Structure formats: structure tokens, C-alpha cells
Amino acid sequence: MIKLYDGGAYLVNGAEIIEDNADAQKIIAQRTGSAVSREEAAKATIAYDILESHNVSGNMEKLQIKFDKLTSHDITFVGIIQTARASGLEKFPIPYVLTNCHNSLCAVGGTINEDDHMFGLSCAKKYGGVYVPPHQAVIHQFAREMLAGGGKMILGSDSHTRYGALGTMAMGEGGPELVKQLLCKTYDINMPKVVGVYLTGKPVTGVGPQDVALAIIGAVFANGYVNNKVMEFVGPGVANLSADFRIGIDVMTTETTCLSSIWKTDDTIKEFYEIHERPEDYKELQPGSVAYYDGMIYVDLSEIRPMIAMPFHPSNTYTIEELNANLDDILADVEKRALVSLDGAVDFKLRDKVRDGRLYVDQGIIAGCAGGGFENICAAADILKGASIGADEFTLSIYPASTPIYMELAKNGRLADLMATGAIVKTAFCGPCFGAGDTPANNAFSIRHSTRNFPNREGSKLQSGQISSVALMDARSIAATAANKGYLTAATDVDAHFTNPKYFFDSTIYKNRVFDSKGVADPSVEIKFGPNIKDWPAMPQLTQNLVLQVVSEIHDPVTTTDELIPSGETSSYRSNPLGLAEFTLSRKDPAYVGRAKEIQKVEKAREAGECIGEAFPEICKVMQKIKETFPDTCKKNTGFGSTIFAVKPGDGSAREQAASCQKVLGGWANIANSYATKRYRSNLINWGMLPFLIDEGELPFKNGDYLFIPDIREAVENKATEVEAFVVGDTMKEFTLKLGEMTDDERTIILDGCLINYYRR
């Protein structure tokens, strides 16, 4: 059972929830002997304590955070380091770990990805970082094993940067936020609200961490209950979960759109650090005797049953029992929703997967930071022991999250047990989470213990008329399905003996293969550049006025970063801004790039001092109409570019390229009803793009229209919260754009044109 409290709540002595109402203080006084104000109780959360210890602003309402460590992977660290180099980087000021778990597969006919790896290794040597070679560990497992520490904060350039179960408050952000830390600047946010997640009870046999995570995501995503807030896991149920189980829930909190997560810690987490040869990094974390939370999620673990998140979102959740009992109705609903997600580009069907009244699955994957943990794989091995996955379409692939886990599976025999069933066990790789490797056949249905099931996350490509789809499940139920040769089965419906073997961590492979500078930079090292590693193009400052053409209009309820810039097929171009930009919105609006380039020609002509009418004759009519009302408008004080409208863009990955690719193509702004995540809005700002807001239901323009925004530079300088804008047509139709709250630094970044210009200046 999951219950969401309507308002705030107090947690007394870590065990009793008291709703924030007129009687709250009286009840608290009865329990503790004295009343505690809401303001004081809010300071008693674990989150507040950690944020306070890392805040350098002196003001807990306006935080300026300095992190303890940074981590990135090989589709983000090249752009981050290139940006930091262009901004004056001389040395990594704090530990910075460069992992290689996304671009692990080198391109056929070239070495594009391996060039990125060599770039990373040379930069780790030159600037004093840590380099983890491909196939050694996925980014988050290495961080758990080697970086996390009680009471610490880690910033990563991957959205699933979550180490709260280990007592580390971690956040996933776009690359420019890591650049700020590399340049000794701060992460600036308002004090976030903190929502308690009160766990009670104990999971029944067969229920795993993904089941609990999906149940929570299904309860809080659509209503935004934890959006941009910190989730703090408390309550007696925490003690009934192993470290791996807690980690498996924690990593999926990203899919709730929360800002970060933190858990209370105990002897179970202390043992985790001891096993990983870092006992000094353990710290006991508990909320104060009376702690106030801005919301409360009550979770009875004993009531959770095996879950499935159907395509195309982790919040599209059902119990497996419910799905099997209502197959036709639920599958029909998924197909209906797919018409929106896929824009009707392909004929997506799931009901044809029903065979003799049961749902047949084509593929199972257990992988990455969510599924590739030791306990998940051992549980799957226990369920599959002595079974066979069969010789039909169904396949099963398993990716341990790190080489130490792989080594222990080999030593304790589970690796052999799994391979004997017909399963394939592969090296640490994030591919199944973002659409690289293990792409199913057209129209195939894959069940995965991974992080996301957005369209194309399994590697299919709509532009080629291909579609396959992913449902998220726990490793235990995936194994149960595999034991039944592809027919969907909940782990609670199989008779398995779970052996729960003890984990023994062996750091030898890291000592032998991971380059660790120990924080010592070597300026004499030459950075290795491959031909696909390109510098960022020059980006102009914000002009006094803007003429923007709307070049894409998206009305989906939520637009993911995968739709703004695809994941899998673009991986080899993440170090090439111009090459990568060619893929922008290619899944959602293939005409976008061409439209954006056309209006960008005008800006390039303006910057070169050329006649803009020759570049784009239509713009002359637009300027003539503008001059009727604003006669001082000219190409010297007016910039030209593109914008997109999306209802709620930015759900999903932290990848900065969702914004930077628009900027490279001449984008100056996004217009939205709201932004799905704080990190996407930050990415827009860091790339000099205006994060405009417009009221829901109000859309005075359409795709292809020209918008004029007078005196926008002055408005940003003067901290205006909204600006007047005009749709330029036969008339000048006025409407209002909101800017929302921005820090002084964020406004200056927009004025300068991007973060690189800001630091150069």
C-alpha cells in the first residue's frame, strides 16, 4: 500500500507520523515533552544537515553548494572538459572520475568512441583525475563501490546519479553544472522541499527493489508530488532491506523527477562500507527526534507485489497479476497511448503478443545501475537454476554492474548456473538502458530491469519504420518469465529457493586497471584528440531585441530528452557538437533541423555584416512590420534565431546536449507551460537559451510563426519576471512570456550567450 499525505507531516522519534494540522503541536508535546516549531523541525531532516554542511552562501534559503566529488561517463565528459578548458581549466580541484560505460562499443569502420576514451585518459593524467576503462564498471556502481561516503555530496553528469542509500546526497545534472564545480564555482538552487518516504513492513519473497521503485513512481510521477524535491527514506521498514535492495530503489528515484534522495543509515550500510574496504566512509544518519517533511509517502513494503511498467514510461505501472488478469484492456490502452508517444509513425501492437491467453515476451535484460547488482543477479540465478530459457524467440542477457561483481559471480558459481540456462552474461555496459546493443527484432517486446522504457530506449528507430518496446520489471520476475520460456510470470508465482549468498568485494581489478592520479596533475601531458572531437562553435551574446521563428511545436503531455536529442544512435557524435546537432528532434520532428538552419542563416549573415535579406528574403517583410511599431529595430540591435514550443520538455536524462544542440543550430529560447526537471531548465540557461513560460491553454502562435521580443536584453538585466512579445503577421499580436526566477549568475550567463562566454569574459 502507498499513501500520499495531502500536506506536511512530522516524524517523531523516527517512527511515528503526525500530520501537520491544528493538533500536531499538542501531540508532539505529549510524545516528547515539548513543542517544536515547523521551522526548527524542518532543520532536523537528514537532507537539511547535509545541504547545510555543503552550502557556502550563508543563507539556507539560497544555497550555493560545493560538492565533494564529480563523476561523468564517456558521452558527457568530453564536452564537459572541452567547455572547462575553453573557460580556463588548469587542474581538477576536487576528485573527478571519468568512467567509460556508454560509448563502450566502438563504431564499425572507425575508432570514434575509443578516441573519446583516450581523450579521457589523457585528461585524467593532465588535470589530476581518475579514469575507469571500458567494461570495468557502470558509472553508478563504481561510485557506490569507490566514491560514496556518509554525509557527502556527489555531482554527476548522468541523471541517475543517486547514492542516497549509502548516505550520500547525489545529483545528476547537465555538463555545465560540473564545469562550474571544476572552475571552483557553486551549484546555486533555492532550498528544496524535503518529502519523507516512510517505509514499514518487509517485502514478501519474490518482490525485489524494482517492484518497490515502480510502485512509488506510479504513485508520484503524474501528480508531481516530489518534483524537484529531496526524497528522504525513513521508517522501520528500512531495516528490513539489504544494502543492494535499498540501492535498487534509490537509483530509480530519478524517474519520480525528484532533485535527489537520502536514506537513514544503519549497521547494514556500515557493513557495505566494510565489505568494500572503506569503513571510514560510513556515517550514521538519522533524522532528529522531531523532523518536519513537506510531504510524506507511506509505503507498506509487505503489500507491494511484482510490478511492470508498460511502454512508454516508468510511471505506466501495473501489478503483473493485474496485467495478466486484464490483458486485452491494458494492452489496448498501451497501444492507444502509443499513438501519442510515437506520433502514429508506426503501427504499434502489443495484443498480438497474447498466446493462448498469456502474454509472450521476446527478450529479457537484467542490466546496469538498476538491475546489475549482485543480489539481483543471484536471485535470478536461484530462480533459473536447472531451468532452460528455451530455443524459441526469447533471449536473456545479463550485465553485471561491475567487474568485481562479475568476478564474485564466477567464484560462487552463479555465472555458470546462468549460462547453463542459455542466458548470456556480458560485461558492465549501460547500453540496454539507452538503446545501444541488444536491440530486439521489429515489433518485439522486451522486459528489462533497467532504468527507462521511453520510445527507442531499446534501440529501434522510428525513422526506419521499426519499433520494439520495453517494459520495466524486477530481475526476479524477469527470471521467472525466462524459466517459463518467455511467458510473463511474477516471481511470487514460482517456487524458488533463494540462497542469498554473501558478497565478497575484490578490488584487485581496479588496482590493476583504473588510472588514479591521486589528485596530482601533470601539465606536461598532451591531450589526445581524435578527428571527431570538435570545439564548440562561437556563440553570440544576447542582443537587445530578438526575432525568433517557431520551428517545432510539440503538444505531448511530456517531452523527454530522448526526443529532444536521441540516445543510442547518437553516442558516437557526443564529442562533435555540429555532428550531433544533426540529430536534434530527429525522432519527434525530423523537419526541425532544416527549419532551424534556415533562420540561423539570417543570424550568421547579420554577424558577418552581410545583407540579411539575401540570406532569407522573407525576413525583410518581418522586419518591415516590426519597424512600424518599433522603428529603431535594426540588424545591429536585433538577433535572429529559432525557438521551440513543448508543453513540458526535459523529462529523463541529464544530458546537456538536449539544449546545446538547439543552441548550436541557432536556438535562442524554449517556450513551455512548465519544465519537467530543474536540470533541463538549467541546461537551457547554461547554453544561453531563455527558458520562457507561457500559461497553459494560451498559445497565440503556431509552428512557422515569427515572434518579436523587444528589449529582451534590458529585461534580463533588470531582473524582469515577464516580457512582452509579439506574433509578427499582418498585425503585431501581443502576448506575455514569463522568465521565472533566475539567479544573478544565470542572468549574466544568458546575457553573455552561454557559460563558455561567461567564463571567458
N, C-alpha and C positions, 0 to 999 in steps of 0.2 A: 504493500500500500504506500502511495506517495500523496502527501497532503501539502499544499502551499498555503501558508498563513497570509491573510489579507493585508496585514500591516507588520510593524516591527514586533520583536519579541525579545525577552530577556532569557538568558540561560543562567540558572543558579546552580552553583557547585558542579558545573559540567554535566548535570543530569536532568534538571527539571526546567521545562519550558514554561514561561509565563508570558502570556500575550500582553502587548502594550496597550492597556486600557486604564480606565479610571481606578481600578482596584489593584493595578500592578504594584505600586509602591507599598501599599499596605501588605500585600502578600510577601513581597521581598523582605520587608522589615520583620515579618513573622518568621521567615526562614533564616535570616542572617542576623537579626538583632538591630539592623539599621537600614534606613532607606538610602538608595543610591540614585543620583540623577542620571537621566538618559545620557547626558554628555559625558559624565565620568565613566559610565558603564560601557560606552562606545569605545573608550580608550583601553578597555580590558580585553579586546579581541586579540588573537594572535596576529592577525593582519596588521592592526594598528601598531603593535610593538615593532614588527619588522620594518614597516614603512617609516616609522619614526626614526629608527636607527640608521636608515639609509637616506634620509631627507636632509639636504644641506641648505634649504631655504629659510629655516627658522619659522616657517609658517605651515602648520599641518593642514591648512585648507588649500594651499597652493604648493604642491610638492615639487621638489627638484631632486630627483633620485640619481644616485651614483651606484651602479651595480658592482658586484664583486667579481663577476666573470662574464665572458661573452662566448657564444658558440654559433657557428654557421656551418652550412653544408655547401656542396660544390655546384649548386645552381644559384647561390647567393653570395658566396664570399668573394668571387672575382669582382663583381660590381661594387661591393662594399669597399674593398681595398682600393679599387680604382678611384672611387669617389673620395676616399680618405686621402689617397696620395695626391689627388688634384687639389685637396684642401690643406695640404701641408703636413701630412703624417710623417713622423720620423721614427716612432717606436710605438709598439703596443703598450699602453700604460697599465693595463690590467691583463690577466690571463685571457687569451683568446684562442679558442680551439677550432681548427678547421677540419671538419670531418668530410668524408667522401662516400656518400651513401645514396645519392640521387643520380649523378652522372657516371655511375659505375660502369655502364655498358658503353664501350667506345663505338663511334659511328662506323658503319661499314664503308670502306673506301677512304678512310681518313682517321686522324687521331685527335679530333676536336676535343673530346672530353678529357683524354689523357693530357692534353696541353693545359687544360684548366687545373688538373691535379699538380702538374709540375709548377705551374704558376703559384699554387697554394703552398707547396713545399718550399719554394724559394722565398716566398714572402714570410713564412714561419721562421725561416732562418734569418732573413734580413731584419725583420721587425720584432723578433723575440716571441714567437707563438708556439702552438702545438699543432702538429699535423698527423691526422689519423688516416692511413692509406685506405683505398677502396676495399670493401668486403670485410673489414675488421669489425665494424660496429655501425649500427644506425645512430644518427646524431643523438637521439634522446637516451638510448641505452648507455652509450659512452658517458653521457653526462650523469646518469644515475650512478654508474659504477665508479666514476673517477672525479666528478666535479661537484656534485651536490653536497651541501652541508647545512646543518641545522641553523636556522635564523639567517641564512644567506639569501642573496638575490642574484639571479642569473637572467640575462637578456639574450634571446636567441632570434635568429632571422628565419625561424620556422614557426608556424602558428601553433604547433603542438608542443611548444616549449613549456612543459608543465612538470615540476618536480615537487609539488606540494606534499605528496605523501611522505616524502623524505625530510620534510621540514624546511624546504627551500621554496621561497616565493619566486616563481619564474614566469616570464612573459615573452610571448612571441610577437615580434614587431617587424616592420619593413626595414630594409637595409639602412636607410638614412638615420634611423634611431641608433643603430650600432655605430654608425660613423660619428655621431655626436659623442658617444662614450669614448671612442678611440681618440677623439680630439679633446678629451677631458671636459666635455660639456655635460649637461644633465638631461634626464628624461623628465619632461615637465607635464604634469597632469593635476587636475583637481583631486582632492582626496576622494577615492572611490567609496561607494557604499559597500558594506560587507553583509553578505547573506549567509546565514548558518545553514549547514546541511546536517541535520540531526539523524544519525544512524542508530537504529536499535535492532535487536534480533540477530539472527545468524542465517546465512544463506543455506538453503536446502541443498542436498547432494545433487550435483549436476548443473547447478547455477554457477556461472562464472562472472568475472568483473564486467565483461561487455554487456551482459544481461542487465546488471545494475545500472551501468552507464546509460544504456539506451532507454531504460525506463525513466531515468531522470531527464535525459534530453527530450524525450517525448512530452514530458510534463511542463518543461520550462522554455522551450525554444520559441514557439509561436507567440506566446504572450510576453516575451522579452523580460521575464521575471529576473534574470540575472545579467542582463545585457550590460556590458562594461563594468560589472561589479566583481568583487572578490568573493569566491565561494570558500567558506571555512567549514571543514568537516569535523564534527564533534559528536559527542554522544557515546553511550556504552557499546553500541554496535561496532565501533571502530576496532575495539579489542578483539572482536571475533573474526577479523580479516587478516590474512597474511600480508607481508610487505608487497609481494607480487600482485595480490588481489587489489590492494589499495592503489598501487601504481596503475593497474589496468583501468580502474575507474577514473583516476585523476587525469590521465592523458586525454581522455575523451571529454573533459570539461570544456575544451576548446569549442566543441560543437554546440555548446549552450550559448555561445557568444559572450561568455564572461571574460573579464580582464585577466584574472589569474586565479590561483587556488592555493589553499594551505590547509594542512591537516594537523590535528594534535598528534604528538609523537609519544611513543612508549617503548617498552623493552623489545617489542618486535622490530621496531626501526633501529633501535640500538644494536640488535643482533645483525641487522642488514649491514650496518657500517662495519661491524666486527668481521663479518664474513668477507667484506670487500677490502679488508686490511686498512681501514681508515677510522678506527674507533674514536679518534679525536674530533671527528667531524659531526658526531652525534650531539644533539642538544635537545633536552626535553622542552616541549612546547605545549602549553595548556592555556585555555582562556582563564581570565580572572574569576574570582568567586561569583561575581555578577557581571555578565557581559551582555551588551546590547547589540542586536543584529537588526539591520534594516529590513530583513525578511527572513523567513525560516522555511526550509524544506524538510518535512518529516518523512523519513524513509524507513519502513519496516522491512528489513532485509529478508526475513523469513517468508514474506508474501511475494517476493519477486520470483517470476518464473522465466524460463528461457524465452528470449526476445528475438525479434527480427526487425530490422529497419529496411523497409521495402524501397525500391528506387523511387525518387532520385534524391533523397535527403535523409540524414541520420535521424531526423525527428519524425519520419513517417513510420511510426513504430506500432507493432502488434506483438502479443504473445504468439509463440509458434502454435500453441494449442488453438488460439483464436483464429489464426490464419488457416490452419488445417480444417477447422470446423466451418469456415465461411469462404472457402477458396474462390468460388466464382465471383462473389460480390466484391471481395477485396481486390482480386486481380483486375476486375473490371474498373474499379476505382483507380488503381495504379495506372492502368492504360489511359484513363481519362486525364489524370494529372499529367501524364507524359506528353499529351498534346500541347500543353503549355511549355513544359520544360524543353521539349525538342522542336517546338515551333512547327509541328506537323511535317518535319523534313523527311521522316522515315515512317514506315508502318510498324510501330512498336506493338508487339503482342507478348503477353505472358500466359493467357489462358490456354494456349496450345501446349504449355508445359505440363498440363494436367494429364496424367496417365492412370487410367483405372481409378480415378477419384483421388489420386495422390500427386503432389507437386514434385516434378522431377527437376533436379539441378544438374547443370553440366560441369560445374567446376567448383572446387573448394580451395581456399587460400588461407593460410594462417601466417601472418607476416608482420614485420615492422615493430614500431614502438608500442603498438597496442596489443598485437597478438603474439609477437615473437618471444615473449618471456618464457623463462624456464618452466614455471608451474603450468602455464597454458599448454605447452608442448608435451610435458609429461602426462598431463591429464588426457590429452588427445591420444597419446600412445597407449595409455591404460585402456581407453575405450576401444581402440582399434586392435589391441593385441590378439593375435590369432585370427584376425579377420582379413578380408580382401576387399579392395575398393572396386574390383571387377574389371572386366575387359571391354566395357562399353564406352560411351562418350565421357563419362565422369572421370575427372582427373583431380588429384590432390597435390598441392605444393606447399611446402613449409619452409619458412625463412627464419631461423633463429636470429634474435636481435643483435647478437654479438658473437665473436669467435669464442670467447670464454664460455658462453652458454653452449655453443656448438660442441666445444671440447668436452664439456661435462656430460652432454647427451651421448657422446661417443663412449665416454668412460663408463656411464651407468647402464648402457645397453639400450636406451630408448631409441637411439638413432637406428640401430639395427631392427628393432621392433617395427618402427615406422616404415622403413624401406622395404621390409618383408611384405607389407600390405599392398605395395605398388605405389606408395607415396614417394614423391621426390623431395629430398631435403637439400636446400640451396644455401648460399652464403648470405650474410647480412646485406640487405638491399631494401630500399624504400619503394622500388618500382611498382609493386602491386597497389600501393597507396595513391599513386598519382598517375598511373596509366602507362608505365613502361614495363614491358615484359609480362608474360602470362596473359596476353590479350586473348579472350575467348573467341570462338567462332561467331560469325554473324548470327544474330538472334539468340545467342547462348545466354544463360542465366548463371551468374557466379555468386557464391556465398563466401564472404570474407570476414575474417577477424582482422580488420584494418581500420583506418580512421574515417574514411569518407566514401560515399557512394553517389556523388554527383554524376551527371551525364559525362560520359567519356573517361571517367576515372579508371575504367578497366582497359582503356586503350583503343576503343573503337572510334571511328571517325565519321561523323555525320556527312561531311562533305563528300565522302566516297560512297554514300548510301548505306553505310554499315552501322549497325547498332547491336550492342550487347549491353547487359546491365548487371548491377551489383546490388546485393542485399547484405547488410551487415549482421553478423551473428557472432556468438562466442565460440572459441575454439572447441569447446566440449560438444556443442550441438553440431558443429561442422564435422567433427569426428564421428558423431552418432549418425549423421547423414551419410558420411563416407562408408561407414560399416554397413549401411543399408543400400550401398551401391548407387547413391545419388538421390534417393527419395527422402524428402525433407523430414527430419526426425529431431525431436528435442532430446537433449542429453538426459533429462529426467525420465525418459521413456525407455532407456536401455539399462540393462543390469551390468554394471561395471564395478570392478574393484579398484578404487583409487589408492595407489601406493604412497603418494606424497613423499617422494624421495628427498633427502636433504641436498641442498645445493652447496657445492664447493667451488669457490671462485679461484681461478688460476690466472694471475696477471702476467705470466711469462710471455705470452704472445704480444702483449702491449709493450713490455720492456724490450722485446726483440724488434718490434716493427714500428712503433709510434715514435715520431720525432718530437722531442720535448726540449725546447731551448732553455728551459728553467727561467724564462723571463729575460734572457740575455740576448740582446740584438747584435747583429753583425752587419754593420753598414756596408761592408765590402762586398757582400753577396749581390750578384746581379740577378734581377728578377727575370724569370724565363717567360717570354711571351710567345704564344702561338699565333698563327695568322688570323685566327678567329677571335682573338682578344682585342677589342677596339676601345678607344677612349670615348667618353661621352661627347656628343656634338655640342657646339656652343649654343647657349640658351639666352635669349634677350631678357632684359629687365621688364617689369610690368610698365606699360605705357600709361599715359594719363587717361586715355579712353580705350575701349575695346570694341571691335566688331567681331562677333562670333557667329559662325554658321553652325546650326544644329546638324550634326552629321550622323547621329544614330538616336533612335527613340525606342526604349525598352520598357515594356509595361508588365513584365513578370513581377510577381509579388516580391521576389528576392533575386538579385543577380549575383552570382558567385564570381570570385576572382578567376576561376577556371574558365568562365565565359568571357571575362574581360581579356585574359591572356591565357591560352590553353596551357596545360601542364605537360603531359608526356611528350608529344611530338616536337615541342619547342626546346627541350632540355639542352640540346647541343648548341643553341644560339643564345643562351643566357649571358654570355660574355661579350656579345656583339649587339649593342643597342639598336643599330639600324636594321640588322638582320632579323632580330627578334620582333621588332615593331611591325614587320610584315604580317605577323600572325595575329595582331590585335583584333579582338572581337570576331575572329575568323569562324568560330563556332556559332556565334549568335547573330552576327550581321556582317556577312562576307563583303558587302559593299563599303564598309566603314573606311578601310584603309585608302581606297581610291578617293572617296569624298574628302577625307582629311587632308590628303596630299594636294588636292586641288586648291583648297583655301590656303594651305601652307605656302603655295607658290606666291600668293599675294604678299605674305609677310616676308618671304625671302627677297622678293623684289623691293619691298619697302626698305629693308635693312641694307640692301645694296645701292639704294638711291635711284632705283630704276622706276620707270612709269608703271604703276600698279595696274593701270587699265590694260596694258598689253599682256600682262600675266593672266588677267581674269577680267574680261570686259564687263561682266555682269556687276562687278563691284563698283563700277562708275555710277550706275543707277542707284545703288545702295547709298553711296556717299552723297550723291545729289539730294536724295530725300532727307538724309541726316542733316545736311547743311541748311535745309530750310528752317530747321528748329535750332540747330547748334552750328551757327555759321563759322565758328573758329575751328571746327573739326578739320583736320588735315592728316596727311600721312606722317608728318613729323611728330604728332602727339597721339596718334591712334595706331594701335596694334591690331593685327588680323590673325584669326585662328579659328579653332573648332571647339565645340563642346558636345557632350552627350547628355541625354536625359535618361535616367533609370529610376524606378520607384524607390528601390532600396539596394544600392550596389555595395559590394565589398564583403559578402559572407565568404568564409573559408580561409584560404591560405593567406599568410602574411606577406607573400611575395610583392616586393615593391614594384615589380615590372608591370603589374596591373595598372599602375598610374604612370610610371616613367615611359612606357611605350606610347601612351597617349600624348605625353609631353614631347617626345621625340618627333611625333607626327604633327606637331604644332598645336596641341591641345592647350587651352588656357583655363578650362574650368570643367567641373561636373555640375549638373543640376539634378537634385534628388529630393524626394519627400523626406527621406532620412538616410543615414549611412548605417549599414549593417554592423560595422565594427569600428571601434576607435582607430585601429591600426590602418584601415584603408583610408580613412579621412586624413590621418597623419601622413600617409604616403602621398596623397594628393598635395598637401601643403608643402612637404619637403621637396617635391618636384615643381614647386612654384605654381600649382594649379589652385584656383579658387574653389572651395567646397560649398557652392551655393545650395541653398534650400528653398523650396517653394511649397506652399501649402498643398496638402493632399486634395485632389479633385480640381485644383487650379492649374490648367496647362494652356496658357494663351498662345503657345507656339506649336509648330509641328516640325517633323523632320524636313530639313532643307531650308527652313526659315533663317533669316539673318536677325541677329539681336544686337542692339547697340547699348553699351553700358557707359554712360558719360561719367567722367571724373572718378573712375574706379580707383585710381592710384591715391587720390586725395581721400577717398572714403576709407581705404585701408589704413592710410597714415593717421587718420583722425579717429580710428577705432569705431567706425560706424558698424552697427549691427545689421543694417539693411541698406540696400541701394535701389535707386530707380533704374529701370531698364525698359527698352522699347523693342517691340517686334516691328521690323522695318518692312513695309509693304507699300501699298497705295497710301496708307496712313502710317503714323507713328503711334502704335498702340502701346500704352504704358502699362507696366506691371511691376511688382516688387520681388526682389531677390533678397533672401536673408543670408548673412555671412556666418552667424553663430559666434560662439565665444572662441577667441584665439589669444594666445599669449603674445607678448611684445615680440619675442623672437620669431614666432610663427608669422606674424605680420611682416617682419623685416625679410624673412626668407621669401615670402611671396613678392614683396617689392623688388627684391634682388633678382628674382626669376627662378631660383632654385637654391638648394642647400649648398651646392658647389660654389655658386657665385657668392653666396653669403660668407662662406669661409675664406674665399679668395680675397674678398673685399676687407 
